[in-house]
């Protein structure tokens, strides 16, 4: 272990230790001046911050011992008290500034249980948070281990990093069961495909439900693992879970051809309109076309989903078919087969259409998830995949609430939804 800079002469007074308090800025200036004079770096092993952290931890531990015994060191009041200080023992802890060796005070009857650095604790809380943050940003356990060794000189095994990230599972369970709003104007259900090795590597969908609240906020309602090819029974289970968490009404549910979902919606929320995702419909159209034709096809499809009425949309579809059916008949068949789920979109005001069509808030979520998933390659279990995705979601909102603004022009949309769905837009009281 590299010796750290001796900063014991710069102690800050702590409860039970006495001594004059020193302004933190004065202490910082003196520490920086001394470090500069002695050629000591600010960070890294043996750096200024390592020395300061060592001093703060040892001072706090001494204060805890004083509170535990009821008297200061060398105080005659401790004579014949039944317990007393019994020297110190060395301990190395991993901190945000690297491994630091500290001297932990002991008492004779071994009843002292420190709080700031608990017995058998080898990492301070900030390190666990850093590991979870790096994992959420897409680094694998091996990459995190290499990073900690390179930057802090600390050897942390991949198994230890896995145990650290496992701590988020309790938070994930609480988040997945938290109460939700009573009504959501729009709920999107989307899928992220991950690879899971259970016997052999296979693609598995992880479903994500994102609601637009009455306040105009994006609210991530939950994540669920699927087997692929889910039917009405599966979706009834998912939607009933959401309903039991407080969601009594959803005005529009947007999805992309998930089998059995419309039937489940009709059972759980009978008034809800199921709408096919227009963005997905457009993307699926491009799959059948040569890339050089994408701009022309996009321009030709636009009159369909911007039409003021269904009759105008049908006319635009007929025009598209006349121009492109010879080259890309599959695109025409796609729109014709999806027409029943697409039609509701045409009956809404432009403000409502904009909320349904604009998926930037969803894409930012999916982009973060895909980055984290791609870095892993595949997962050993379904639980590992859910854990990874949950941490990616929490990295978007460190408060753990998962709510962000959906649109800066929400008031117009709220008015349009109130007119389109009278009596159903219940403004929550917070």
Long-range contacts (C-beta under 8 A, 24 or more apart in sequence): 1-92, 1-99, 1-101, 2-45, 2-46, 3-46, 4-45, 4-46, 4-47, 4-50, 4-51, 4-54, 4-100, 4-101, 5-34, 5-35, 5-38, 5-40, 5-46, 5-47, 5-48, 5-50, 5-51, 6-51, 7-31, 7-34, 7-48, 7-51, 7-52, 7-54, 7-55, 8-55, 10-52, 10-55, 11-55, 11-59, 12-56, 12-59, 14-59, 14-60, 14-62, 14-63, 15-63, 15-67, 16-63, 16-66, 16-67, 16-72, 17-59, 17-62, 17-63, 17-66, 17-72, 18-72, 43-97, 43-98, 44-97, 44-98, 44-153, 45-98, 45-99, 45-152, 45-153, 47-97, 47-98, 49-97, 50-95, 50-97, 50-98, 50-100, 53-95, 53-97, 53-100, 54-100, 54-101, 54-102, 57-93, 57-100, 57-102, 57-116, 57-117, 58-102, 58-103, 60-116, 61-102, 61-104, 61-105, 61-114, 61-116, 61-117, 62-105, 64-112, 64-114, 64-115, 64-116, 65-105, 65-107, 65-112, 65-114, 68-107, 68-111, 68-112, 69-107, 82-109, 83-107, 83-108, 83-109, 83-111, 84-108, 91-117, 92-122, 93-117, 93-121, 93-122, 93-123, 93-124, 94-122, 94-123, 94-124, 94-127, 94-148, 94-152, 94-154, 94-156, 95-123, 95-124, 95-126, 95-127, 96-124, 96-126, 96-127, 96-130, 97-152, 98-151, 98-152, 98-153, 98-154, 99-152, 99-153, 99-154, 123-164, 128-164, 128-167, 131-156, 131-161, 131-164, 131-165, 132-164, 132-165, 132-167, 132-168, 132-391, 133-395, 135-161, 135-165, 135-372, 135-388, 135-391, 136-372, 136-391, 136-392, 136-394, 136-395, 137-371, 137-372, 137-395, 138-371, 138-372, 138-374, 138-375, 138-392, 139-375, 140-375, 140-376, 141-165, 143-375, 165-387, 165-391, 166-387, 168-387, 168-390, 168-391, 168-394, 169-383, 169-387, 171-390, 171-394, 171-400, 172-386, 172-387, 172-390, 175-390, 175-394, 175-400, 175-402, 176-222, 176-223, 177-245, 178-245, 179-245, 179-246, 180-211, 180-219, 180-221, 180-242, 180-245, 180-246, 180-247, 181-211, 181-213, 181-214, 181-219, 181-246, 181-247, 181-428, 182-246, 182-247, 182-248, 182-249, 182-426, 182-428, 183-214, 183-247, 183-248, 183-249, 183-250, 183-251, 183-424, 183-425, 183-426, 184-211, 184-212, 184-213, 184-214, 184-219, 184-247, 184-249, 184-250, 184-251, 185-212, 185-213, 185-214, 185-251, 185-252, 185-355, 185-413, 185-414, 185-417, 185-421, 185-425, 186-211, 186-212, 186-250, 186-251, 186-252, 186-253, 186-254, 186-355, 186-356, 187-211, 187-212, 187-221, 187-250, 187-252, 187-253, 187-254, 188-212, 188-253, 188-254, 188-255, 188-277, 188-359, 188-362, 189-253, 189-254, 189-255, 189-258, 189-261, 190-255, 190-256, 190-277, 190-362, 190-366, 191-226, 191-256, 191-258, 192-366, 192-369, 192-370, 192-373, 192-389, 194-373, 194-378, 194-379, 194-385, 194-389, 195-377, 195-378, 195-379, 196-378, 196-379, 196-380, 196-381, 196-382, 196-385, 197-378, 197-379, 197-380, 198-381, 198-382, 201-378, 203-228, 204-228, 204-382, 204-385, 206-385, 206-386, 206-389, 207-238, 208-365, 208-366, 208-369, 208-389, 209-238, 209-242, 210-361, 210-362, 210-365, 211-247, 211-250, 212-355, 212-406, 213-403, 213-406, 213-428, 214-414, 214-425, 214-426, 214-427, 214-428, 215-410, 215-427, 215-428, 216-405, 216-406, 216-407, 216-410, 216-411, 216-413, 216-414, 217-403, 217-404, 217-405, 217-406, 218-361, 218-362, 218-365, 218-403, 218-404, 218-405, 218-406, 219-402, 219-403, 220-365, 220-393, 220-402, 221-247, 223-386, 223-389, 223-390, 223-393, 225-382, 225-385, 225-386, 229-259, 230-258, 230-259, 230-260, 231-259, 231-260, 232-260, 232-261, 232-263, 232-264, 232-267, 233-260, 233-264, 234-260, 234-264, 235-260, 235-261, 235-263, 235-264, 235-265, 236-264, 236-267, 236-268, 238-264, 239-264, 239-265, 239-268, 239-269, 240-268, 243-268, 243-269, 249-424, 251-417, 251-420, 251-421, 251-424, 252-344, 252-352, 252-356, 254-356, 256-280, 256-281, 257-338, 257-341, 262-341, 271-424, 273-344, 274-341, 274-344, 275-341, 275-342, 275-344, 275-345, 275-356, 276-338, 276-341, 276-342, 276-345, 277-359, 278-305, 278-342, 278-345, 278-356, 278-357, 279-357, 279-359, 281-305, 281-334, 281-335, 281-338, 281-342, 284-334, 285-331, 285-334, 285-335, 288-328, 288-330, 288-331, 288-334, 289-327, 289-328, 289-331, 293-327, 293-328, 297-324, 297-328, 297-331, 300-324, 304-335, 305-342, 305-345, 305-357, 307-346, 308-346, 309-346, 310-343, 310-346, 310-347, 313-343, 313-346, 348-416, 348-420, 349-416, 349-419, 349-420, 350-416, 351-409, 351-412, 351-413, 351-415, 351-416, 351-417, 352-413, 352-416, 352-417, 352-420, 354-407, 354-409, 354-413, 355-406, 355-407, 355-413, 355-417, 358-407, 361-404, 361-406, 364-396, 365-393, 365-396, 368-392, 368-393, 368-395, 368-396, 369-393
